[in-house]
Amino acid sequence: MATQDVFSAEELARLRGFPEIDRAELIRYFTLTGADEAFVRQFRTGRNASTSK
């Protein structure tokens, strides 16, 4: 079964495109929390670790 047999043209366009998001949504979804930062820092060593915060 082909994709075009399952979805309408409008649905395919929406699925293949990017949603419109505003600045507040960008900040909310792409800003790391303290817990996120702590998790990531576990894996940062050597040349990929920055001394600045």
PyMOL Python script that loads the backbone (N, CA, C, O; Angstrom):
from pymol import cmd

cmd.read_pdbstr("""\
ATOM      1  N   MET A   1       0.846  -1.173   0.000  1.00  0.00           N
ATOM      2  CA  MET A   1       0.000   0.000   0.000  1.00  0.00           C
ATOM      3  C   MET A   1       0.893   1.239   0.000  1.00  0.00           C
ATOM      4  O   MET A   1       1.754   1.385   0.868  1.00  0.00           O
ATOM      5  N   ALA A   2       0.697   2.105  -0.944  1.00  0.00           N
ATOM      6  CA  ALA A   2       1.507   3.316  -1.075  1.00  0.00           C
ATOM      7  C   ALA A   2       1.033   4.400  -0.113  1.00  0.00           C
ATOM      8  O   ALA A   2      -0.124   4.415   0.307  1.00  0.00           O
ATOM      9  N   THR A   3       1.940   5.300   0.225  1.00  0.00           N
ATOM     10  CA  THR A   3       1.614   6.390   1.152  1.00  0.00           C
ATOM     11  C   THR A   3       0.451   7.226   0.645  1.00  0.00           C
ATOM     12  O   THR A   3      -0.423   7.612   1.422  1.00  0.00           O
ATOM     13  N   GLN A   4       0.433   7.508  -0.651  1.00  0.00           N
ATOM     14  CA  GLN A   4      -0.630   8.343  -1.189  1.00  0.00           C
ATOM     15  C   GLN A   4      -1.996   7.665  -1.112  1.00  0.00           C
ATOM     16  O   GLN A   4      -3.021   8.336  -1.235  1.00  0.00           O
ATOM     17  N   ASP A   5      -2.028   6.346  -0.910  1.00  0.00           N
ATOM     18  CA  ASP A   5      -3.299   5.636  -0.764  1.00  0.00           C
ATOM     19  C   ASP A   5      -3.857   5.768   0.652  1.00  0.00           C
ATOM     20  O   ASP A   5      -5.043   5.532   0.879  1.00  0.00           O
ATOM     21  N   VAL A   6      -2.999   6.145   1.604  1.00  0.00           N
ATOM     22  CA  VAL A   6      -3.412   6.235   2.997  1.00  0.00           C
ATOM     23  C   VAL A   6      -3.765   7.663   3.383  1.00  0.00           C
ATOM     24  O   VAL A   6      -4.742   7.893   4.095  1.00  0.00           O
ATOM     25  N   PHE A   7      -2.970   8.628   2.915  1.00  0.00           N
ATOM     26  CA  PHE A   7      -3.150  10.022   3.304  1.00  0.00           C
ATOM     27  C   PHE A   7      -3.649  10.863   2.140  1.00  0.00           C
ATOM     28  O   PHE A   7      -3.344  10.591   0.979  1.00  0.00           O
ATOM     29  N   SER A   8      -4.419  11.883   2.474  1.00  0.00           N
ATOM     30  CA  SER A   8      -4.847  12.837   1.448  1.00  0.00           C
ATOM     31  C   SER A   8      -3.677  13.743   1.107  1.00  0.00           C
ATOM     32  O   SER A   8      -2.675  13.749   1.822  1.00  0.00           O
ATOM     33  N   ALA A   9      -3.785  14.504   0.036  1.00  0.00           N
ATOM     34  CA  ALA A   9      -2.720  15.423  -0.378  1.00  0.00           C
ATOM     35  C   ALA A   9      -2.440  16.451   0.719  1.00  0.00           C
ATOM     36  O   ALA A   9      -1.285  16.803   0.958  1.00  0.00           O
ATOM     37  N   GLU A  10      -3.488  16.933   1.383  1.00  0.00           N
ATOM     38  CA  GLU A  10      -3.326  17.919   2.458  1.00  0.00           C
ATOM     39  C   GLU A  10      -2.586  17.309   3.653  1.00  0.00           C
ATOM     40  O   GLU A  10      -1.720  17.951   4.248  1.00  0.00           O
ATOM     41  N   GLU A  11      -2.933  16.072   3.997  1.00  0.00           N
ATOM     42  CA  GLU A  11      -2.262  15.395   5.119  1.00  0.00           C
ATOM     43  C   GLU A  11      -0.787  15.147   4.807  1.00  0.00           C
ATOM     44  O   GLU A  11       0.068  15.333   5.672  1.00  0.00           O
ATOM     45  N   LEU A  12      -0.485  14.732   3.582  1.00  0.00           N
ATOM     46  CA  LEU A  12       0.896  14.511   3.187  1.00  0.00           C
ATOM     47  C   LEU A  12       1.703  15.804   3.251  1.00  0.00           C
ATOM     48  O   LEU A  12       2.843  15.803   3.713  1.00  0.00           O
ATOM     49  N   ALA A  13       1.121  16.896   2.793  1.00  0.00           N
ATOM     50  CA  ALA A  13       1.816  18.185   2.836  1.00  0.00           C
ATOM     51  C   ALA A  13       2.124  18.574   4.276  1.00  0.00           C
ATOM     52  O   ALA A  13       3.214  19.065   4.570  1.00  0.00           O
ATOM     53  N   ARG A  14       1.173  18.357   5.166  1.00  0.00           N
ATOM     54  CA  ARG A  14       1.369  18.699   6.575  1.00  0.00           C
ATOM     55  C   ARG A  14       2.424  17.796   7.209  1.00  0.00           C
ATOM     56  O   ARG A  14       3.270  18.278   7.963  1.00  0.00           O
ATOM     57  N   LEU A  15       2.391  16.512   6.922  1.00  0.00           N
ATOM     58  CA  LEU A  15       3.348  15.568   7.490  1.00  0.00           C
ATOM     59  C   LEU A  15       4.773  15.802   6.978  1.00  0.00           C
ATOM     60  O   LEU A  15       5.739  15.575   7.705  1.00  0.00           O
ATOM     61  N   ARG A  16       4.900  16.245   5.754  1.00  0.00           N
ATOM     62  CA  ARG A  16       6.212  16.451   5.152  1.00  0.00           C
ATOM     63  C   ARG A  16       6.778  17.847   5.411  1.00  0.00           C
ATOM     64  O   ARG A  16       7.945  18.108   5.120  1.00  0.00           O
ATOM     65  N   GLY A  17       5.966  18.730   5.948  1.00  0.00           N
ATOM     66  CA  GLY A  17       6.408  20.095   6.187  1.00  0.00           C
ATOM     67  C   GLY A  17       6.808  20.326   7.634  1.00  0.00           C
ATOM     68  O   GLY A  17       6.816  19.403   8.448  1.00  0.00           O
ATOM     69  N   PHE A  18       7.137  21.565   7.936  1.00  0.00           N
ATOM     70  CA  PHE A  18       7.497  21.959   9.286  1.00  0.00           C
ATOM     71  C   PHE A  18       6.387  22.822   9.862  1.00  0.00           C
ATOM     72  O   PHE A  18       5.831  23.664   9.159  1.00  0.00           O
ATOM     73  N   PRO A  19       6.059  22.623  11.135  1.00  0.00           N
ATOM     74  CA  PRO A  19       5.008  23.435  11.738  1.00  0.00           C
ATOM     75  C   PRO A  19       5.483  24.860  11.980  1.00  0.00           C
ATOM     76  O   PRO A  19       6.678  25.103  12.146  1.00  0.00           O
ATOM     77  N   GLU A  20       4.566  25.780  11.999  1.00  0.00           N
ATOM     78  CA  GLU A  20       4.873  27.166  12.335  1.00  0.00           C
ATOM     79  C   GLU A  20       4.929  27.260  13.848  1.00  0.00           C
ATOM     80  O   GLU A  20       3.939  26.973  14.521  1.00  0.00           O
ATOM     81  N   ILE A  21       6.068  27.656  14.392  1.00  0.00           N
ATOM     82  CA  ILE A  21       6.179  27.819  15.835  1.00  0.00           C
ATOM     83  C   ILE A  21       6.735  29.201  16.139  1.00  0.00           C
ATOM     84  O   ILE A  21       7.557  29.737  15.395  1.00  0.00           O
ATOM     85  N   ASP A  22       6.271  29.765  17.243  1.00  0.00           N
ATOM     86  CA  ASP A  22       6.709  31.106  17.597  1.00  0.00           C
ATOM     87  C   ASP A  22       7.902  31.057  18.550  1.00  0.00           C
ATOM     88  O   ASP A  22       8.347  29.984  18.956  1.00  0.00           O
ATOM     89  N   ARG A  23       8.403  32.221  18.894  1.00  0.00           N
ATOM     90  CA  ARG A  23       9.606  32.337  19.726  1.00  0.00           C
ATOM     91  C   ARG A  23       9.425  31.660  21.083  1.00  0.00           C
ATOM     92  O   ARG A  23      10.334  30.984  21.563  1.00  0.00           O
ATOM     93  N   ALA A  24       8.256  31.836  21.705  1.00  0.00           N
ATOM     94  CA  ALA A  24       8.007  31.232  23.024  1.00  0.00           C
ATOM     95  C   ALA A  24       8.086  29.712  22.945  1.00  0.00           C
ATOM     96  O   ALA A  24       8.637  29.071  23.841  1.00  0.00           O
ATOM     97  N   GLU A  25       7.541  29.134  21.883  1.00  0.00           N
ATOM     98  CA  GLU A  25       7.595  27.681  21.713  1.00  0.00           C
ATOM     99  C   GLU A  25       9.035  27.209  21.465  1.00  0.00           C
ATOM    100  O   GLU A  25       9.444  26.169  21.981  1.00  0.00           O
ATOM    101  N   LEU A  26       9.796  27.969  20.681  1.00  0.00           N
ATOM    102  CA  LEU A  26      11.204  27.627  20.459  1.00  0.00           C
ATOM    103  C   LEU A  26      11.955  27.574  21.781  1.00  0.00           C
ATOM    104  O   LEU A  26      12.710  26.637  22.042  1.00  0.00           O
ATOM    105  N   ILE A  27      11.744  28.581  22.606  1.00  0.00           N
ATOM    106  CA  ILE A  27      12.426  28.634  23.898  1.00  0.00           C
ATOM    107  C   ILE A  27      11.982  27.481  24.784  1.00  0.00           C
ATOM    108  O   ILE A  27      12.814  26.835  25.420  1.00  0.00           O
ATOM    109  N   ARG A  28      10.698  27.217  24.834  1.00  0.00           N
ATOM    110  CA  ARG A  28      10.172  26.164  25.701  1.00  0.00           C
ATOM    111  C   ARG A  28      10.690  24.782  25.299  1.00  0.00           C
ATOM    112  O   ARG A  28      11.061  23.986  26.162  1.00  0.00           O
ATOM    113  N   TYR A  29      10.717  24.498  24.015  1.00  0.00           N
ATOM    114  CA  TYR A  29      11.086  23.154  23.568  1.00  0.00           C
ATOM    115  C   TYR A  29      12.582  22.926  23.419  1.00  0.00           C
ATOM    116  O   TYR A  29      13.032  21.780  23.452  1.00  0.00           O
ATOM    117  N   PHE A  30      13.366  23.994  23.254  1.00  0.00           N
ATOM    118  CA  PHE A  30      14.780  23.807  22.963  1.00  0.00           C
ATOM    119  C   PHE A  30      15.725  24.367  24.023  1.00  0.00           C
ATOM    120  O   PHE A  30      16.930  24.456  23.788  1.00  0.00           O
ATOM    121  N   THR A  31      15.200  24.741  25.171  1.00  0.00           N
ATOM    122  CA  THR A  31      16.039  25.178  26.281  1.00  0.00           C
ATOM    123  C   THR A  31      16.190  24.006  27.245  1.00  0.00           C
ATOM    124  O   THR A  31      15.204  23.409  27.678  1.00  0.00           O
ATOM    125  N   LEU A  32      17.434  23.690  27.571  1.00  0.00           N
ATOM    126  CA  LEU A  32      17.683  22.572  28.478  1.00  0.00           C
ATOM    127  C   LEU A  32      17.354  22.958  29.912  1.00  0.00           C
ATOM    128  O   LEU A  32      17.647  24.072  30.346  1.00  0.00           O
ATOM    129  N   THR A  33      16.753  22.048  30.634  1.00  0.00           N
ATOM    130  CA  THR A  33      16.525  22.238  32.064  1.00  0.00           C
ATOM    131  C   THR A  33      17.807  21.880  32.803  1.00  0.00           C
ATOM    132  O   THR A  33      18.747  21.356  32.206  1.00  0.00           O
ATOM    133  N   GLY A  34      17.846  22.159  34.079  1.00  0.00           N
ATOM    134  CA  GLY A  34      19.004  21.783  34.879  1.00  0.00           C
ATOM    135  C   GLY A  34      19.256  20.282  34.824  1.00  0.00           C
ATOM    136  O   GLY A  34      20.403  19.846  34.727  1.00  0.00           O
ATOM    137  N   ALA A  35      18.190  19.494  34.885  1.00  0.00           N
ATOM    138  CA  ALA A  35      18.314  18.035  34.818  1.00  0.00           C
ATOM    139  C   ALA A  35      18.851  17.600  33.449  1.00  0.00           C
ATOM    140  O   ALA A  35      19.662  16.678  33.361  1.00  0.00           O
ATOM    141  N   ASP A  36      18.393  18.270  32.381  1.00  0.00           N
ATOM    142  CA  ASP A  36      18.889  17.964  31.040  1.00  0.00           C
ATOM    143  C   ASP A  36      20.389  18.233  30.958  1.00  0.00           C
ATOM    144  O   ASP A  36      21.152  17.411  30.450  1.00  0.00           O
ATOM    145  N   GLU A  37      20.798  19.393  31.464  1.00  0.00           N
ATOM    146  CA  GLU A  37      22.221  19.754  31.432  1.00  0.00           C
ATOM    147  C   GLU A  37      23.064  18.758  32.213  1.00  0.00           C
ATOM    148  O   GLU A  37      24.134  18.358  31.754  1.00  0.00           O
ATOM    149  N   ALA A  38      22.595  18.356  33.381  1.00  0.00           N
ATOM    150  CA  ALA A  38      23.333  17.394  34.202  1.00  0.00           C
ATOM    151  C   ALA A  38      23.494  16.069  33.461  1.00  0.00           C
ATOM    152  O   ALA A  38      24.559  15.453  33.510  1.00  0.00           O
ATOM    153  N   PHE A  39      22.448  15.636  32.784  1.00  0.00           N
ATOM    154  CA  PHE A  39      22.501  14.389  32.023  1.00  0.00           C
ATOM    155  C   PHE A  39      23.534  14.485  30.907  1.00  0.00           C
ATOM    156  O   PHE A  39      24.350  13.579  30.737  1.00  0.00           O
ATOM    157  N   VAL A  40      23.503  15.573  30.147  1.00  0.00           N
ATOM    158  CA  VAL A  40      24.407  15.742  29.016  1.00  0.00           C
ATOM    159  C   VAL A  40      25.852  15.852  29.493  1.00  0.00           C
ATOM    160  O   VAL A  40      26.757  15.313  28.857  1.00  0.00           O
ATOM    161  N   ARG A  41      26.072  16.540  30.597  1.00  0.00           N
ATOM    162  CA  ARG A  41      27.438  16.731  31.099  1.00  0.00           C
ATOM    163  C   ARG A  41      28.113  15.404  31.474  1.00  0.00           C
ATOM    164  O   ARG A  41      29.342  15.332  31.492  1.00  0.00           O
ATOM    165  N   GLN A  42      27.351  14.377  31.767  1.00  0.00           N
ATOM    166  CA  GLN A  42      27.934  13.063  32.058  1.00  0.00           C
ATOM    167  C   GLN A  42      28.750  12.526  30.888  1.00  0.00           C
ATOM    168  O   GLN A  42      29.703  11.772  31.082  1.00  0.00           O
ATOM    169  N   PHE A  43      28.375  12.915  29.684  1.00  0.00           N
ATOM    170  CA  PHE A  43      28.977  12.365  28.479  1.00  0.00           C
ATOM    171  C   PHE A  43      29.983  13.306  27.831  1.00  0.00           C
ATOM    172  O   PHE A  43      30.579  12.968  26.808  1.00  0.00           O
ATOM    173  N   ARG A  44      30.175  14.478  28.416  1.00  0.00           N
ATOM    174  CA  ARG A  44      31.094  15.470  27.847  1.00  0.00           C
ATOM    175  C   ARG A  44      32.448  15.355  28.516  1.00  0.00           C
ATOM    176  O   ARG A  44      32.595  15.659  29.700  1.00  0.00           O
ATOM    177  N   THR A  45      33.418  14.924  27.768  1.00  0.00           N
ATOM    178  CA  THR A  45      34.770  14.789  28.284  1.00  0.00           C
ATOM    179  C   THR A  45      35.763  15.264  27.243  1.00  0.00           C
ATOM    180  O   THR A  45      35.436  15.359  26.060  1.00  0.00           O
ATOM    181  N   GLY A  46      36.979  15.563  27.683  1.00  0.00           N
ATOM    182  CA  GLY A  46      38.040  15.909  26.760  1.00  0.00           C
ATOM    183  C   GLY A  46      37.722  17.089  25.880  1.00  0.00           C
ATOM    184  O   GLY A  46      37.294  18.138  26.362  1.00  0.00           O
ATOM    185  N   ARG A  47      37.931  16.919  24.581  1.00  0.00           N
ATOM    186  CA  ARG A  47      37.812  18.045  23.665  1.00  0.00           C
ATOM    187  C   ARG A  47      36.373  18.522  23.422  1.00  0.00           C
ATOM    188  O   ARG A  47      36.180  19.615  22.890  1.00  0.00           O
ATOM    189  N   ASN A  48      35.377  17.741  23.793  1.00  0.00           N
ATOM    190  CA  ASN A  48      34.001  18.208  23.584  1.00  0.00           C
ATOM    191  C   ASN A  48      33.407  18.854  24.830  1.00  0.00           C
ATOM    192  O   ASN A  48      32.222  19.190  24.838  1.00  0.00           O
ATOM    193  N   ALA A  49      34.197  19.035  25.875  1.00  0.00           N
ATOM    194  CA  ALA A  49      33.724  19.676  27.096  1.00  0.00           C
ATOM    195  C   ALA A  49      34.182  21.125  27.121  1.00  0.00           C
ATOM    196  O   ALA A  49      35.360  21.426  26.929  1.00  0.00           O
ATOM    197  N   SER A  50      33.240  22.004  27.357  1.00  0.00           N
ATOM    198  CA  SER A  50      33.543  23.424  27.442  1.00  0.00           C
ATOM    199  C   SER A  50      33.704  23.814  28.906  1.00  0.00           C
ATOM    200  O   SER A  50      32.997  23.299  29.772  1.00  0.00           O
ATOM    201  N   THR A  51      34.634  24.723  29.181  1.00  0.00           N
ATOM    202  CA  THR A  51      34.809  25.173  30.567  1.00  0.00           C
ATOM    203  C   THR A  51      33.868  26.311  30.899  1.00  0.00           C
ATOM    204  O   THR A  51      33.666  26.621  32.073  1.00  0.00           O
ATOM    205  N   SER A  52      33.284  26.947  29.883  1.00  0.00           N
ATOM    206  CA  SER A  52      32.357  28.046  30.154  1.00  0.00           C
ATOM    207  C   SER A  52      30.957  27.508  30.342  1.00  0.00           C
ATOM    208  O   SER A  52      30.622  26.432  29.847  1.00  0.00           O
ATOM    209  N   LYS A  53      30.156  28.246  31.046  1.00  0.00           N
ATOM    210  CA  LYS A  53      28.778  27.820  31.271  1.00  0.00           C
ATOM    211  C   LYS A  53      27.822  28.785  30.661  1.00  0.00           C
ATOM    212  O   LYS A  53      26.610  28.592  30.748  1.00  0.00           O
TER     213      LYS A  53
END
""", "prot")
cmd.dss("prot")
cmd.show_as("cartoon", "prot")
cmd.util.cbc("prot")
cmd.orient("prot")
